[in-house]
């Protein structure tokens, strides 16, 4: 059974979606590939998973947390789940290219497929798809919008402190 809650952040309201005791979604307003809200389940801001996720997000945006520990549940293809797992290995404050991410997956010619899977990441910020950039370091697509991607990268690199 899915439930959801909405929390505030410097990136605007974030909709957290849980399946049982694990977070399965974190969506921004106007996010590309945002599922229909009917799939988010009932509103339940009192669920423990939302308290934990909100607390970790507040620590992240205060510059006190570089890795998230909230339990996650991914719904996607095996390839998508492999990409999303690799995203969690990108260190805070750093970026890699889509090609480098494809290399890490053992498939150097899959940068386009990596980009598509990256764009469908259902748990933004916590699973840091914003840390993936073009081969020249350019900002390329981000489901939450390029302004948010720039904000998150600048924030992590200390430009906003």
Secondary structure, DSSP 4 states (H G I P E B T S, - for coil): -EEEEEE--TTS-EEEEEETTEEEEEEETT-TTPPPGGGG-EE-TT-HHHHHHHHHHHHHHTT--SS--S-B---S-HHHHHHHHHHTTSPTT--EEHHHHHHHTT-TT-HHHHHHHHHT-SBTTTS-GGGEE-TTS-----TT-HHHHHHHHHHHTTTT-
